[in-house]
Each structure stands twice: as C-alpha cells, then as structure tokens.
Amino acid sequence: MPDDMPAPHFPRVNAGVKVSRPERAKYIAINIFLVFHLLAIACWCVPIDSPLIPLCRNLVRPYFLWSGLFQSWDMFAPVPKGANSYIEATLVYRDGSRKTWTFPRMEQLSLTERCFKERYRKFAESLQRDEVDDLLPDAARYIARSNSSPGNPVTTVVLIQKYSFIVPRPDGVYVPEPWEQHILLGYGVQPQDLK
C-alpha cells in the first residue's frame, strides 16, 4: 500500500454488547437451517455408493420433495438419458373445439423464464415415470382448471408423452430420431374438477 494512502477503517465490534434472546435465537435458527440445508444437499447429490447415503437420502427426502429441490444424477450417470421428451395435452371443450397445451419447455424459454419455470420441467419428467401414474389425474385436473372458462369448460384432457430417442452414429455423433408419442391418460373432466 502506498505511503500516502490512508489505512482502511473497520468498525470495532464491542464484545461487551448484549444481544437480546430473540436475536440470538434467530441467529442460531438461521445457522442451524443453513448447516442442515448444506448437509442435506451434500447427502442428496453426492454420487457415491455407500450404505449411509441411501439412509441420509431417506431422512432428507420429505424436505426435498416438499421444497422441489430434489435432483437426480440420472441425466449424467451411470447411464445418460437416451431421449428428449415432453408432455403435451389435447384439450376438448364443451363446444367441441380443441386446443393443444404443453408444460413450459426450457428450450423455448428465455434464460429469465427458465429460472422461474424450471420446476415444470422437473414435474413433467416425473409424470413420465410409471411409478407415479397416480399423479396423472391430478395433472389433468390442473390443466383443465387453468384452461377452462365458465362459458366453455374443458370436458376431456388427453395427456400425451412426446419423445425422440437420441441414437449414436458410427462416427460418434448423436442424432435425434423422429418424434413419437405415447398416450399417458385420457381424463373426462367432472364439474367438481374445475372448482
């Protein structure tokens, strides 16, 4: 530091100042939450085979599912995903008209929109797994509610999985196959579903 430059001034902390109980409790609670959250993320995301990891994951699973912070490493390892996919819904209205609706797709959104709508990608990926088929009627009811109007309600929702396998060519380049589809659910909307 040059001789003519003044030394930085840092305020002194008075060690004798008493902190109120609510302030101290708040400080302790925040620190406990931060430590828990960092440990939970480490337990959830660490890609190590150990008998303790599944135990830790089972302990923090309710928190991660409730908060939507769950992450799976199956996109990267041990076997990367072999297909692009998304969910589309065909909506049939009382007047006979039809509409196609999709969950927000990340490749069609701006960077800012992706930050706020990433949860839809995770939800749509989860809906495509066979072990969560019980969620499909709830998704259909949500889509019907969000696309109905009092004068022309949705009467039928057909959830369709669109997918395209990614196939390696002999030269090592991966090429997407043509899009295929699979019907996940056809749901007849009841009046009480729209409330």
VENSUL-V324402 format. One record per helix or strand of 2 or more residues. SS is the DSSP state (alpha for helix, beta for strand). FROM is the first residue (numbers start at 1). TO is the last residue. If there is no record, write none. Layout:
<<SS & FROM & TO> <SS & FROM & TO>>
//
This chain:
<<alpha & 21 & 45> <alpha & 51 & 67> <alpha & 73 & 75> <beta & 83 & 93> <beta & 98 & 102> <alpha & 106 & 108> <alpha & 111 & 127> <alpha & 130 & 147> <beta & 154 & 168> <beta & 174 & 176> <beta & 180 & 188> <alpha & 191 & 194>>
//
